[in-house]
Amino acid sequence: MRLYQLTLSGFIGNSCRHLPTCSEYAYESIARHGLWSGSWMGLFRLMRCGPGGTHGLDPVPTALESRYVWYMPWRYWAIASRKS
């Protein structure tokens, strides 16, 4: 994530519709919730960031509910699809 932010992000431009940006969200979610959970959260957030997707303020949750378990990664979509 940091490598992308420091290199390619400047060439692509600031086109994210969310705050924090998708790369910042993925970086923070991995740092806060670990590689597995944070990666799924970042992937689902990236899937929403496009034409017809959501926009606005969308912070990384500070704690995950007990229903978000590592062997059911599709449940992380609920975090990514919540309204801001």
C-alpha positions as CSV (number, residue, x, y, z in Angstrom):
1,M,0.0,0.0,0.0
2,R,2.7,2.5,1.0
3,L,4.6,1.7,-2.2
4,Y,1.6,2.5,-4.3
5,Q,0.9,5.7,-2.4
6,L,4.4,6.9,-2.8
7,T,4.8,6.0,-6.5
8,L,1.8,5.3,-8.7
9,S,-0.8,7.4,-6.8
10,G,0.9,10.6,-8.0
11,F,0.6,9.6,-11.6
12,I,-3.0,8.3,-11.4
13,G,-4.2,11.4,-9.7
14,N,-6.6,12.0,-6.8
15,S,-9.7,10.4,-8.1
16,C,-11.1,8.6,-5.0
17,R,-14.6,9.5,-4.1
18,H,-14.2,8.7,-0.4
19,L,-12.4,10.2,2.6
20,P,-10.0,8.6,3.5
21,T,-8.9,7.5,0.1
22,C,-9.1,3.8,-0.8
23,S,-5.4,3.3,-0.4
24,E,-5.4,5.0,3.0
25,Y,-8.4,3.0,4.0
26,A,-6.7,-0.3,3.0
27,Y,-3.5,0.7,4.8
28,E,-5.3,1.6,8.0
29,S,-7.6,-1.4,7.9
30,I,-4.6,-3.8,7.5
31,A,-2.7,-2.0,10.3
32,R,-5.8,-2.1,12.6
33,H,-7.4,-5.5,11.9
34,G,-4.5,-7.6,10.4
35,L,-3.6,-8.7,6.9
36,W,-6.6,-11.1,6.3
37,S,-9.4,-8.9,7.5
38,G,-7.9,-5.6,6.5
39,S,-7.2,-6.9,2.9
40,W,-10.8,-8.0,2.5
41,M,-12.1,-4.7,3.8
42,G,-9.8,-2.8,1.5
43,L,-10.8,-4.9,-1.5
44,F,-14.5,-4.4,-0.9
45,R,-13.9,-0.7,-0.5
46,L,-12.0,-0.5,-3.8
47,M,-14.9,-2.3,-5.5
48,R,-17.3,0.4,-4.4
49,C,-15.1,3.3,-5.6
50,G,-16.2,3.7,-9.2
51,P,-18.9,5.1,-11.3
52,G,-22.3,4.6,-9.6
53,G,-20.5,3.7,-6.3
54,T,-20.7,5.3,-2.9
55,H,-18.9,8.5,-1.8
56,G,-18.3,10.6,1.3
57,L,-16.7,10.0,4.7
58,D,-16.1,6.3,5.4
59,P,-13.7,5.7,8.3
60,V,-12.2,2.3,9.2
61,P,-14.2,0.7,12.1
62,T,-12.2,0.7,15.3
63,A,-13.4,-2.8,16.3
64,L,-15.0,-5.7,14.4
65,E,-18.2,-7.4,15.6
66,S,-17.9,-11.1,16.5
67,R,-19.8,-12.1,13.3
68,Y,-16.8,-11.0,11.2
69,V,-14.7,-14.1,11.2
70,W,-11.7,-15.1,9.0
71,Y,-13.4,-18.0,7.4
72,M,-16.4,-16.0,6.1
73,P,-14.7,-13.1,4.2
74,W,-17.9,-12.2,2.3
75,R,-19.3,-10.8,5.5
76,Y,-16.8,-8.0,5.3
77,W,-18.9,-6.6,2.4
78,A,-21.4,-5.4,5.0
79,I,-18.7,-3.1,6.5
80,A,-17.8,-1.8,3.0
81,S,-21.4,-1.3,1.9
82,R,-22.7,0.6,5.0
83,K,-23.9,4.1,4.3
84,S,-21.7,7.0,5.5
